[in-house]
Amino acid sequence: MNEYIILLGITCFAAGFIIAFWLKGKMLSQRIKTAEGEASRILEESKRKAETLIK
């Protein structure tokens, strides 16, 4: 009985580790997409301002 509890604990720990690793990757991916979107928005805005100043 005691071996099953230890095995269950190890299994739950491994599952938790895998889920945490997956969630961290998903969150980092979302942060990268957000940063890329913000960078392109800033770039487009600066291009428009440069065009306005040139004219």
N, C-alpha and C positions, 0 to 999 in steps of 0.2 A: 504494500500500500504506500509506503514511504517513497519507494522508487518512482511510482506513478506521479506523485506530487512533485518530485524533483524534475522528472521528465516534462511534466506539464509546465512548470516554471521556466525551464529552459526554452521550451517551444514558444511560450508566450513572449519571452524576452526576445527571441529571434524574430517573431512576427512583428513585434513592436519596433524593433530596429529596422526591419525592412520597410514597414509603413512610414516610419519617420524619414528614412532615406529617400523614399519615393516622394513624399510630401515636400521635402526640402528641395529636391530637384524641380518639382512642379512650381514651387514658389519662386525659385531663382529664375526659371524660364519666364515667368510672368513679369518679374522685375526687369529682366533684360528687354522684353518686348515693350514695356512701358517706357524705359529709358530710350530705346531706339525711336519710338514714336515722338517723344519729347524732343529729341535731337533733330529729327527731320522737321518738326514744327518750327523750332528755333531757326534752323537753316533757311527754310522757306520765308520766314518772317524777315530775316536779315537780308535775303536776296531782294525782297520787295522794297525794303527800306533803302537799299543801295540803288536800286533802279529809280526810286523817287529822288534821291539826292543827285544822281547823275543828270537827270532831266532838268 
